[in-house]
Amino acid sequence: MRVVLCDDHRLFVEPLAAALTVRGHEVAVVHRPADVVGAAEQHQPDVCVLDLRFPEGDGLDAVAALRSWRPECPVLVLSGSVDVRDLSAAAAAGAAGFLRKDQPITAIFDALDRIAAGREVALPPLPRPAARSDEQVEVRRLVGHLTARERDVLRRLVEAEDTVVIARALGVAPSTARTHLQNVLQKLGVHTRLQAVALVVSAGLDVEL
């Protein structure tokens, strides 16, 4: 797997790059978001990973630029943030996943492997904010269009379960679970699991819905 990492915290990103290299991956590291698209063009990665905040530039702008340059290449945000607003912003920019730097490095390895294989990444749990009442009303309205089974699928997405785990819990085939998931995304007016979770979490809705 070819990976481009973009992070200005050298004490974090360089050991991560070394560990990925030991696992047999080809890794390129840049330290400014302005350089990440050029690195991606040069190395043609299977996945790009970048932080959100830099002294120079904005990681969210880089996510959007990468998605515009090569939509088929997934972009993962790897951040120290626990702010659900950052999760929502990453989802809106087109990120395929949101990882936290305080996760075990094995969880980061697993997430990269899953994304490169076209599979989902289980999102780390994030605290729920106090949401505006109008935002909650709108999200509750959208959730109200879901069937009981679809609400269960959404709850499990928020709890960071992937499709295989959801299928097992529901006692259905993974293809059936994926159909339920697509129905959830369509009814919520979003395109990705990350966006669905961000919508519910940012509205502060209870996971039991």
CYANA upper distance limits for C-alpha pairs under 8 A (distance plus 0.5 A):
  1 MET  CA     24 GLY  CA      8.24
  1 MET  CA     25 HIS  CA      5.49
  1 MET  CA     26 GLU  CA      6.68
  1 MET  CA     45 PRO  CA      8.00
  1 MET  CA     46 ASP  CA      6.61
  1 MET  CA    116 ALA  CA      7.97
  2 ARG  CA     25 HIS  CA      6.39
  2 ARG  CA     26 GLU  CA      5.14
  2 ARG  CA     27 VAL  CA      6.44
  2 ARG  CA     43 HIS  CA      7.92
  2 ARG  CA     44 GLN  CA      7.84
  2 ARG  CA     45 PRO  CA      5.05
  2 ARG  CA     46 ASP  CA      5.72
  2 ARG  CA     47 VAL  CA      7.33
  3 VAL  CA     25 HIS  CA      7.67
  3 VAL  CA     26 GLU  CA      6.62
  3 VAL  CA     27 VAL  CA      5.34
  3 VAL  CA     28 ALA  CA      6.85
  3 VAL  CA     45 PRO  CA      5.63
  3 VAL  CA     46 ASP  CA      6.59
  3 VAL  CA     47 VAL  CA      5.79
  3 VAL  CA     48 CYS  CA      6.27
  3 VAL  CA     49 VAL  CA      7.93
  4 VAL  CA     27 VAL  CA      6.32
  4 VAL  CA     28 ALA  CA      5.32
  4 VAL  CA     29 VAL  CA      6.40
  4 VAL  CA     30 VAL  CA      8.19
  4 VAL  CA     36 VAL  CA      8.10
  4 VAL  CA     39 ALA  CA      7.53
  4 VAL  CA     40 ALA  CA      7.05
  4 VAL  CA     43 HIS  CA      8.20
  4 VAL  CA     45 PRO  CA      6.71
  4 VAL  CA     47 VAL  CA      7.22
  4 VAL  CA     48 CYS  CA      5.31
  4 VAL  CA     49 VAL  CA      6.68
  5 LEU  CA     13 VAL  CA      7.88
  5 LEU  CA     17 ALA  CA      8.09
  5 LEU  CA     27 VAL  CA      7.73
  5 LEU  CA     28 ALA  CA      6.67
  5 LEU  CA     29 VAL  CA      5.30
  5 LEU  CA     30 VAL  CA      6.82
  5 LEU  CA     48 CYS  CA      6.61
  5 LEU  CA     49 VAL  CA      5.38
  5 LEU  CA     50 LEU  CA      6.27
  6 CYS  CA     13 VAL  CA      8.36
  6 CYS  CA     29 VAL  CA      6.37
  6 CYS  CA     30 VAL  CA      5.38
  6 CYS  CA     31 HIS  CA      5.79
  6 CYS  CA     32 ARG  CA      7.05
  6 CYS  CA     33 PRO  CA      7.13
  6 CYS  CA     36 VAL  CA      6.93
  6 CYS  CA     48 CYS  CA      8.42
  6 CYS  CA     49 VAL  CA      6.71
  6 CYS  CA     50 LEU  CA      5.00
  6 CYS  CA     51 ASP  CA      7.02
  7 ASP  CA     13 VAL  CA      6.68
  7 ASP  CA     29 VAL  CA      8.29
  7 ASP  CA     30 VAL  CA      7.20
  7 ASP  CA     31 HIS  CA      5.41
  7 ASP  CA     32 ARG  CA      7.34
  7 ASP  CA     33 PRO  CA      8.49
  7 ASP  CA     50 LEU  CA      6.32
  7 ASP  CA     51 ASP  CA      5.97
  7 ASP  CA     54 PHE  CA      8.22
  8 ASP  CA     13 VAL  CA      8.17
  8 ASP  CA     30 VAL  CA      8.28
  8 ASP  CA     31 HIS  CA      4.95
  8 ASP  CA     32 ARG  CA      6.98
  8 ASP  CA     54 PHE  CA      7.08
  9 HIS  CA     13 VAL  CA      6.65
  9 HIS  CA     31 HIS  CA      8.26
 10 ARG  CA     14 GLU  CA      6.01
 10 ARG  CA     31 HIS  CA      8.43
 11 LEU  CA     15 PRO  CA      7.30
 12 PHE  CA     16 LEU  CA      6.92
 13 VAL  CA     17 ALA  CA      6.53
 13 VAL  CA     29 VAL  CA      8.27
 14 GLU  CA     18 ALA  CA      6.66
 14 GLU  CA     29 VAL  CA      8.27
 15 PRO  CA     19 ALA  CA      6.59
 16 LEU  CA     20 LEU  CA      6.70
 17 ALA  CA     21 THR  CA      6.62
 17 ALA  CA     27 VAL  CA      6.68
 17 ALA  CA     28 ALA  CA      8.27
 17 ALA  CA     29 VAL  CA      7.84
 18 ALA  CA     22 VAL  CA      6.76
 19 ALA  CA     23 ARG  CA      6.97
 20 LEU  CA     24 GLY  CA      7.18
 20 LEU  CA     25 HIS  CA      6.13
 20 LEU  CA     26 GLU  CA      8.25
 20 LEU  CA     27 VAL  CA      7.65
 20 LEU  CA    109 PHE  CA      8.23
 21 THR  CA     25 HIS  CA      5.38
 21 THR  CA     26 GLU  CA      6.59
 21 THR  CA     27 VAL  CA      6.91
 28 ALA  CA     39 ALA  CA      7.85
 28 ALA  CA     43 HIS  CA      8.02
 30 VAL  CA     35 ASP  CA      6.95
 30 VAL  CA     36 VAL  CA      6.96
 30 VAL  CA     39 ALA  CA      7.94
 31 HIS  CA     35 ASP  CA      7.99
 32 ARG  CA     36 VAL  CA      7.43
 32 ARG  CA     54 PHE  CA      7.60
 32 ARG  CA     56 GLU  CA      7.23
 32 ARG  CA     57 GLY  CA      7.78
 33 PRO  CA     37 VAL  CA      8.40
 33 PRO  CA     54 PHE  CA      8.10
 33 PRO  CA     56 GLU  CA      8.13
 33 PRO  CA     57 GLY  CA      6.62
 33 PRO  CA     58 ASP  CA      7.16
 33 PRO  CA     59 GLY  CA      6.42
 33 PRO  CA     62 ALA  CA      6.17
 34 ALA  CA     57 GLY  CA      7.40
 34 ALA  CA     62 ALA  CA      7.68
 35 ASP  CA     39 ALA  CA      6.76
 36 VAL  CA     40 ALA  CA      6.59
 36 VAL  CA     62 ALA  CA      7.62
 36 VAL  CA     66 LEU  CA      8.47
 37 VAL  CA     41 GLU  CA      6.62
 37 VAL  CA     62 ALA  CA      7.95
 37 VAL  CA     65 ALA  CA      7.63
 37 VAL  CA     66 LEU  CA      6.53
 37 VAL  CA     69 TRP  CA      8.18
 38 GLY  CA     42 GLN  CA      6.69
 39 ALA  CA     43 HIS  CA      6.53
 40 ALA  CA     44 GLN  CA      5.80
 40 ALA  CA     45 PRO  CA      6.52
 40 ALA  CA     48 CYS  CA      8.10
 45 PRO  CA     73 CYS  CA      7.78
 46 ASP  CA     73 CYS  CA      6.45
 46 ASP  CA     74 PRO  CA      7.83
 46 ASP  CA    116 ALA  CA      6.53
 47 VAL  CA     73 CYS  CA      6.20
 47 VAL  CA     74 PRO  CA      5.73
 47 VAL  CA     75 VAL  CA      6.42
 47 VAL  CA     76 LEU  CA      7.95
 47 VAL  CA    112 LEU  CA      8.01
 47 VAL  CA    115 ILE  CA      8.04
 47 VAL  CA    116 ALA  CA      6.81
 48 CYS  CA     73 CYS  CA      7.83
 48 CYS  CA     74 PRO  CA      6.98
 48 CYS  CA     75 VAL  CA      5.29
 48 CYS  CA     76 LEU  CA      6.67
 49 VAL  CA     75 VAL  CA      6.31
 49 VAL  CA     76 LEU  CA      5.22
 49 VAL  CA     77 VAL  CA      6.27
 49 VAL  CA     78 LEU  CA      6.92
 50 LEU  CA     59 GLY  CA      7.33
 50 LEU  CA     75 VAL  CA      8.23
 50 LEU  CA     76 LEU  CA      7.02
 50 LEU  CA     77 VAL  CA      5.69
 50 LEU  CA     78 LEU  CA      6.20
 50 LEU  CA     79 SER  CA      8.26
 51 ASP  CA     59 GLY  CA      6.46
 51 ASP  CA     77 VAL  CA      6.18
 51 ASP  CA     78 LEU  CA      5.63
 51 ASP  CA     79 SER  CA      5.61
 52 LEU  CA     58 ASP  CA      6.94
 52 LEU  CA     59 GLY  CA      4.65
 52 LEU  CA     60 LEU  CA      6.59
 52 LEU  CA     77 VAL  CA      7.36
 52 LEU  CA     78 LEU  CA      8.05
 52 LEU  CA     79 SER  CA      6.71
 53 ARG  CA     57 GLY  CA      8.17
 53 ARG  CA     58 ASP  CA      6.40
 53 ARG  CA     59 GLY  CA      6.28
 54 PHE  CA     58 ASP  CA      6.67
 54 PHE  CA     59 GLY  CA      7.48
 57 GLY  CA     61 ASP  CA      8.40
 58 ASP  CA     62 ALA  CA      7.19
 59 GLY  CA     63 VAL  CA      6.77
 60 LEU  CA     64 ALA  CA      6.87
 60 LEU  CA     89 ALA  CA      7.90
 60 LEU  CA     90 ALA  CA      6.96
 60 LEU  CA     93 ALA  CA      6.81
 61 ASP  CA     65 ALA  CA      6.65
 61 ASP  CA     93 ALA  CA      8.16
 62 ALA  CA     66 LEU  CA      6.54
 63 VAL  CA     67 ARG  CA      6.70
 63 VAL  CA     75 VAL  CA      7.13
 63 VAL  CA     90 ALA  CA      8.26
 63 VAL  CA     93 ALA  CA      6.63
 63 VAL  CA     94 GLY  CA      7.29
 63 VAL  CA     95 ALA  CA      7.02
 64 ALA  CA     68 SER  CA      6.66
 64 ALA  CA     93 ALA  CA      5.70
 64 ALA  CA     94 GLY  CA      6.89
 65 ALA  CA     69 TRP  CA      6.57
 66 LEU  CA     70 ARG  CA      6.56
 66 LEU  CA     71 PRO  CA      7.82
 66 LEU  CA     73 CYS  CA      8.46
 66 LEU  CA     75 VAL  CA      7.96
 67 ARG  CA     71 PRO  CA      5.10
 67 ARG  CA     72 GLU  CA      8.25
 67 ARG  CA     73 CYS  CA      7.75
 67 ARG  CA     74 PRO  CA      8.13
 67 ARG  CA     75 VAL  CA      7.95
 67 ARG  CA     94 GLY  CA      7.09
 74 PRO  CA     95 ALA  CA      7.52
 74 PRO  CA     96 ALA  CA      6.22
 74 PRO  CA    115 ILE  CA      7.63
 74 PRO  CA    116 ALA  CA      8.19
 75 VAL  CA     94 GLY  CA      8.19
 75 VAL  CA     95 ALA  CA      5.63
 75 VAL  CA     96 ALA  CA      6.06
 75 VAL  CA     97 GLY  CA      7.66
 76 LEU  CA     95 ALA  CA      6.18
 76 LEU  CA     96 ALA  CA      6.16
 76 LEU  CA     97 GLY  CA      5.41
 76 LEU  CA     98 PHE  CA      6.44
 76 LEU  CA     99 LEU  CA      7.72
 77 VAL  CA     90 ALA  CA      7.61
 77 VAL  CA     95 ALA  CA      7.16
 77 VAL  CA     97 GLY  CA      6.76
 77 VAL  CA     98 PHE  CA      5.34
 77 VAL  CA     99 LEU  CA      6.47
 78 LEU  CA     98 PHE  CA      6.63
 78 LEU  CA     99 LEU  CA      5.15
 78 LEU  CA    100 ARG  CA      5.98
 78 LEU  CA    101 LYS  CA      6.68
 79 SER  CA     98 PHE  CA      8.11
 79 SER  CA     99 LEU  CA      6.82
 79 SER  CA    100 ARG  CA      5.49
 79 SER  CA    101 LYS  CA      6.05
 80 GLY  CA    100 ARG  CA      5.93
 80 GLY  CA    101 LYS  CA      5.56
 80 GLY  CA    102 ASP  CA      7.32
 81 SER  CA     86 ASP  CA      7.69
 81 SER  CA    100 ARG  CA      7.42
 82 VAL  CA     86 ASP  CA      8.26
 82 VAL  CA    100 ARG  CA      8.19
 82 VAL  CA    126 LEU  CA      6.53
 82 VAL  CA    127 PRO  CA      7.77
 83 ASP  CA     87 LEU  CA      7.41
 83 ASP  CA    126 LEU  CA      7.86
 83 ASP  CA    127 PRO  CA      8.11
 84 VAL  CA     88 SER  CA      6.73
 84 VAL  CA    126 LEU  CA      7.07
 84 VAL  CA    127 PRO  CA      7.70
 84 VAL  CA    128 ARG  CA      7.74
 84 VAL  CA    129 PRO  CA      7.81
 84 VAL  CA    198 ALA  CA      7.64
 84 VAL  CA    201 VAL  CA      7.51
 84 VAL  CA    202 SER  CA      6.47
 85 ARG  CA     89 ALA  CA      6.59
 85 ARG  CA    202 SER  CA      7.25
 86 ASP  CA     90 ALA  CA      6.50
 87 LEU  CA     91 ALA  CA      6.70
 87 LEU  CA     98 PHE  CA      7.18
 87 LEU  CA    194 LEU  CA      8.48
 87 LEU  CA    198 ALA  CA      6.54
 88 SER  CA     92 ALA  CA      6.66
 88 SER  CA    195 GLN  CA      7.36
 88 SER  CA    198 ALA  CA      5.36
 88 SER  CA    199 LEU  CA      7.49
 88 SER  CA    202 SER  CA      7.57
 89 ALA  CA     93 ALA  CA      6.66
 90 ALA  CA     94 GLY  CA      6.97
 90 ALA  CA     95 ALA  CA      5.96
 90 ALA  CA     98 PHE  CA      7.85
 91 ALA  CA     95 ALA  CA      5.79
 91 ALA  CA     96 ALA  CA      7.81
 91 ALA  CA     97 GLY  CA      8.24
 91 ALA  CA    192 THR  CA      8.47
 91 ALA  CA    194 LEU  CA      6.19
 91 ALA  CA    195 GLN  CA      5.51
 91 ALA  CA    198 ALA  CA      7.50
 92 ALA  CA    195 GLN  CA      7.40
 95 ALA  CA    194 LEU  CA      8.32
 96 ALA  CA    115 ILE  CA      8.36
 96 ALA  CA    192 THR  CA      8.08
 96 ALA  CA    194 LEU  CA      7.28
 97 GLY  CA    121 VAL  CA      6.75
 97 GLY  CA    123 LEU  CA      7.63
 97 GLY  CA    194 LEU  CA      6.78
 98 PHE  CA    123 LEU  CA      6.89
 98 PHE  CA    124 PRO  CA      8.20
 98 PHE  CA    194 LEU  CA      8.18
 99 LEU  CA    103 GLN  CA      8.11
 99 LEU  CA    108 ILE  CA      7.76
 99 LEU  CA    123 LEU  CA      7.32
 99 LEU  CA    124 PRO  CA      7.13
100 ARG  CA    124 PRO  CA      7.54
103 GLN  CA    107 ALA  CA      6.84
103 GLN  CA    108 ILE  CA      7.60
104 PRO  CA    108 ILE  CA      7.32
105 ILE  CA    109 PHE  CA      6.77
106 THR  CA    110 ASP  CA      6.60
107 ALA  CA    111 ALA  CA      6.59
108 ILE  CA    112 LEU  CA      6.75
109 PHE  CA    113 ASP  CA      6.73
110 ASP  CA    114 ARG  CA      6.60
111 ALA  CA    115 ILE  CA      6.61
111 ALA  CA    121 VAL  CA      6.04
111 ALA  CA    122 ALA  CA      8.20
112 LEU  CA    116 ALA  CA      6.57
113 ASP  CA    117 ALA  CA      6.72
114 ARG  CA    118 GLY  CA      6.84
114 ARG  CA    119 ARG  CA      5.42
114 ARG  CA    120 GLU  CA      6.79
114 ARG  CA    121 VAL  CA      7.00
115 ILE  CA    119 ARG  CA      5.75
115 ILE  CA    120 GLU  CA      6.70
115 ILE  CA    121 VAL  CA      7.09
120 GLU  CA    162 ASP  CA      6.70
120 GLU  CA    163 THR  CA      8.01
121 VAL  CA    162 ASP  CA      7.44
122 ALA  CA    157 LEU  CA      8.43
122 ALA  CA    160 ALA  CA      5.06
122 ALA  CA    161 GLU  CA      6.29
122 ALA  CA    162 ASP  CA      6.34
123 LEU  CA    158 VAL  CA      8.31
123 LEU  CA    159 GLU  CA      8.41
123 LEU  CA    160 ALA  CA      5.48
123 LEU  CA    194 LEU  CA      8.28
124 PRO  CA    160 ALA  CA      7.05
125 PRO  CA    158 VAL  CA      8.40
125 PRO  CA    159 GLU  CA      7.52
125 PRO  CA    160 ALA  CA      7.60
128 ARG  CA    201 VAL  CA      6.41
128 ARG  CA    202 SER  CA      7.32
128 ARG  CA    204 GLY  CA      5.74
128 ARG  CA    205 LEU  CA      8.46
129 PRO  CA    201 VAL  CA      8.14
129 PRO  CA    202 SER  CA      6.96
129 PRO  CA    203 ALA  CA      7.97
129 PRO  CA    204 GLY  CA      6.08
130 ALA  CA    203 ALA  CA      8.06
130 ALA  CA    204 GLY  CA      6.46
131 ALA  CA    135 GLU  CA      7.17
131 ALA  CA    136 GLN  CA      7.06
131 ALA  CA    202 SER  CA      7.24
131 ALA  CA    203 ALA  CA      5.55
131 ALA  CA    204 GLY  CA      5.98
132 ARG  CA    136 GLN  CA      6.87
132 ARG  CA    203 ALA  CA      7.88
133 SER  CA    137 VAL  CA      6.62
134 ASP  CA    138 GLU  CA      6.79
135 GLU  CA    139 VAL  CA      6.77
135 GLU  CA    203 ALA  CA      6.54
136 GLN  CA    140 ARG  CA      6.39
136 GLN  CA    203 ALA  CA      5.73
136 GLN  CA    204 GLY  CA      7.74
136 GLN  CA    205 LEU  CA      7.61
137 VAL  CA    141 ARG  CA      6.59
138 GLU  CA    142 LEU  CA      6.92
139 VAL  CA    143 VAL  CA      6.60
139 VAL  CA    199 LEU  CA      7.89
139 VAL  CA    200 VAL  CA      7.45
139 VAL  CA    203 ALA  CA      7.39
140 ARG  CA    144 GLY  CA      6.39
141 ARG  CA    145 HIS  CA      7.48
142 LEU  CA    146 LEU  CA      7.98
142 LEU  CA    187 LYS  CA      7.17
142 LEU  CA    188 LEU  CA      6.12
143 VAL  CA    151 ARG  CA      7.76
143 VAL  CA    187 LYS  CA      8.27
143 VAL  CA    188 LEU  CA      7.41
145 HIS  CA    187 LYS  CA      7.34
146 LEU  CA    150 GLU  CA      6.00
146 LEU  CA    151 ARG  CA      6.37
146 LEU  CA    184 VAL  CA      7.32
146 LEU  CA    187 LYS  CA      7.53
147 THR  CA    151 ARG  CA      6.65
148 ALA  CA    152 ASP  CA      6.80
149 ARG  CA    153 VAL  CA      6.85
149 ARG  CA    180 HIS  CA      8.15
150 GLU  CA    154 LEU  CA      6.71
150 GLU  CA    180 HIS  CA      6.38
150 GLU  CA    181 LEU  CA      7.71
150 GLU  CA    183 ASN  CA      7.92
150 GLU  CA    184 VAL  CA      6.52
151 ARG  CA    155 ARG  CA      6.61
151 ARG  CA    184 VAL  CA      8.35
151 ARG  CA    209 LEU  CA      7.65
152 ASP  CA    156 ARG  CA      6.74
153 VAL  CA    157 LEU  CA      6.74
153 VAL  CA    166 ILE  CA      7.44
153 VAL  CA    177 ALA  CA      8.40
153 VAL  CA    180 HIS  CA      7.59
153 VAL  CA    181 LEU  CA      7.18
153 VAL  CA    184 VAL  CA      8.33
154 LEU  CA    158 VAL  CA      6.83
154 LEU  CA    181 LEU  CA      8.15
154 LEU  CA    184 VAL  CA      7.47
154 LEU  CA    196 ALA  CA      8.39
154 LEU  CA    197 VAL  CA      8.34
155 ARG  CA    159 GLU  CA      6.83
155 ARG  CA    207 VAL  CA      5.82
155 ARG  CA    208 GLU  CA      6.85
155 ARG  CA    209 LEU  CA      7.71
156 ARG  CA    160 ALA  CA      6.92
156 ARG  CA    161 GLU  CA      6.00
156 ARG  CA    166 ILE  CA      7.30
157 LEU  CA    161 GLU  CA      5.87
157 LEU  CA    162 ASP  CA      7.43
157 LEU  CA    193 ARG  CA      7.80
157 LEU  CA    197 VAL  CA      7.16
158 VAL  CA    197 VAL  CA      5.95
158 VAL  CA    200 VAL  CA      8.30
158 VAL  CA    201 VAL  CA      8.05
158 VAL  CA    207 VAL  CA      7.33
159 GLU  CA    207 VAL  CA      8.19
161 GLU  CA    165 VAL  CA      6.44
161 GLU  CA    166 ILE  CA      6.76
162 ASP  CA    166 ILE  CA      6.64
163 THR  CA    167 ALA  CA      6.50
163 THR  CA    174 PRO  CA      6.93
163 THR  CA    177 ALA  CA      6.87
163 THR  CA    178 ARG  CA      7.12
164 VAL  CA    168 ARG  CA      6.75
164 VAL  CA    174 PRO  CA      6.27
164 VAL  CA    177 ALA  CA      8.45
165 VAL  CA    169 ALA  CA      6.68
166 ILE  CA    170 LEU  CA      6.62
166 ILE  CA    174 PRO  CA      8.46
166 ILE  CA    177 ALA  CA      7.26
167 ALA  CA    171 GLY  CA      6.38
167 ALA  CA    172 VAL  CA      5.59
167 ALA  CA    173 ALA  CA      6.28
167 ALA  CA    174 PRO  CA      5.64
167 ALA  CA    176 THR  CA      7.98
167 ALA  CA    177 ALA  CA      5.76
168 ARG  CA    172 VAL  CA      6.93
168 ARG  CA    173 ALA  CA      8.12
168 ARG  CA    174 PRO  CA      8.39
172 VAL  CA    176 THR  CA      6.71
172 VAL  CA    177 ALA  CA      7.18
173 ALA  CA    177 ALA  CA      6.95
174 PRO  CA    178 ARG  CA      6.60
175 SER  CA    179 THR  CA      6.81
176 THR  CA    180 HIS  CA      6.88
177 ALA  CA    181 LEU  CA      6.66
178 ARG  CA    182 GLN  CA      6.64
179 THR  CA    183 ASN  CA      6.77
180 HIS  CA    184 VAL  CA      6.77
181 LEU  CA    185 LEU  CA      6.81
182 GLN  CA    186 GLN  CA      6.61
183 ASN  CA    187 LYS  CA      6.61
184 VAL  CA    188 LEU  CA      6.63
185 LEU  CA    189 GLY  CA      6.56
185 LEU  CA    190 VAL  CA      5.69
185 LEU  CA    191 HIS  CA      6.42
185 LEU  CA    192 THR  CA      7.32
185 LEU  CA    193 ARG  CA      7.86
185 LEU  CA    196 ALA  CA      7.02
186 GLN  CA    190 VAL  CA      6.76
186 GLN  CA    191 HIS  CA      7.77
188 LEU  CA    196 ALA  CA      7.58
190 VAL  CA    195 GLN  CA      6.51
190 VAL  CA    196 ALA  CA      6.71
191 HIS  CA    195 GLN  CA      7.26
191 HIS  CA    196 ALA  CA      8.27
192 THR  CA    196 ALA  CA      6.90
193 ARG  CA    197 VAL  CA      6.69
194 LEU  CA    198 ALA  CA      6.52
195 GLN  CA    199 LEU  CA      6.54
196 ALA  CA    200 VAL  CA      6.98
197 VAL  CA    201 VAL  CA      6.42
198 ALA  CA    202 SER  CA      6.19
199 LEU  CA    203 ALA  CA      6.79
200 VAL  CA    204 GLY  CA      6.97
200 VAL  CA    205 LEU  CA      6.34
201 VAL  CA    205 LEU  CA      6.77
205 LEU  CA    209 LEU  CA      7.09
